[in-house]
Amino acid sequence: MAFYNGEIAERRLMWYPPFSKIICVQFQGASQTLVPQAAKFYLKQLGALSLLKQKIQILGPIPSPISRIKNKYRWQMLIKCRNDDELDKILRDAETACRKNKNYKAVSIIIDKNPNIIY
């Protein structure tokens, strides 16, 4: 019971599940310069998040812990929130904006709600 109480207190403090939802947005592509640029562009498109009436925390974008696999560079950002359903449209709109930008067409964007592992 002591382990549980310590763990749940730490999760509450750090705002981890079950006290929040986590979304991982991953960016990957062959260009070492375009992948981080696309990630930063995506972040700028998330301005509408400030209009939501819930606490939201964005971590990143930063290089993924495994920053390159099979000659693909990888960056990611984490978004912590109370209700991830409210974010769907904003996340998809940001993804659409990146895809419409000719500079970032070769960068893949993966939105993973409540990921089991952050890689």
N, C-alpha and C positions, 0 to 999 in steps of 0.2 A: 504494500500500500504506500510506503514511503517513496518508492521509485515512481509510482503513478503520480502522486501528489507533486513531486519535483518536476516531472516531465510535463504535466498539464500546466503547471505554473509557468514554466519556461515557454511553452507554446502560446500561452495567453500573452505573455510579455513580448514575445517576438512576432506575434500576430500570425501564427501558423495554424493550419487546420487542427481542430475543428472550429477555430475562432475566425477563420477567414477562408476564402477560396483562393487558389493559386492558378494563374494562367501563365504558361510559358509560350513566348512567341520566338520561334527560331528562324534564323536567316541563314541561307547557305548558297554558295555559288563558287565558281572557278576564280573569280577576281578577288585578290587580297584587298584591293581598295574599294571596290564597289559594294561588297557585302556590308562593311561597317557604315558606308554612306547610306545604303538602303535602310539599315536599321535605324539610323539617326533621322532619316526622312520619315520613316514610319512613326517614330516617336513624336515628331512635330505634328503629324496628322491626328494624334490623339488628344488634341486640345479640347475637344468636346467632353472629355472625361471630367473636366472641372465643373461642368454643368450638372453632373449627377449629384444627388443628395445622399451620398454615402462616402465613407472613408475609402480612399484608394491610395496604394503605395506602388510606385514603379521603381524597379531596380534594374539599372542598365540603360541602354544596351552595353554589353560587354562581350569580349570573346568567350565562347563556350569553354568549359573546362577541357574538353577535347576539341581544340580549335581547328583541327584539320583532319579530315578523313577522306581517303581516296581522292586526293587533290581538290577537295571542296573545303573552302573556308567557312567557318561557322561562328555566328554571333547569336546572342540571345538576350531577351529581357524577361523579367518576371513581373507580373502584376498581381498584387494582393488586393482583394476586395471582399465585401460582404455578400454581394449578389452578382454572380458572374453573368446571369441572364441579361441584366441591364446593359452590359458591355458589348453584347454580340454585334449590334449594328455598328457601333463605333469602331470595333476591331475590324470588321469586314470592310467598312468604308476606307479605313487606313490601308488595308491590303489592296483594295481596288485602286486607290491613289498611287500606290507603288507600282502596280502592274501597268497603269496607264502611262507612267513615266518611262520613256524609252530607255533611259540609262539603267533602270533596274529590272528590265524584263527577264534577264538571265538569272536573277536572284530568286530562289525559292523561299516562300514564307509558309511556316507551319504554325498554326495556332493550336495549342494543346491545353485543354481545360483540365485542371487537377491532375497534372502529370505524376506518375508514380516515381519517376526518376528524372532528374535534371542533368542533361548531358551536354 
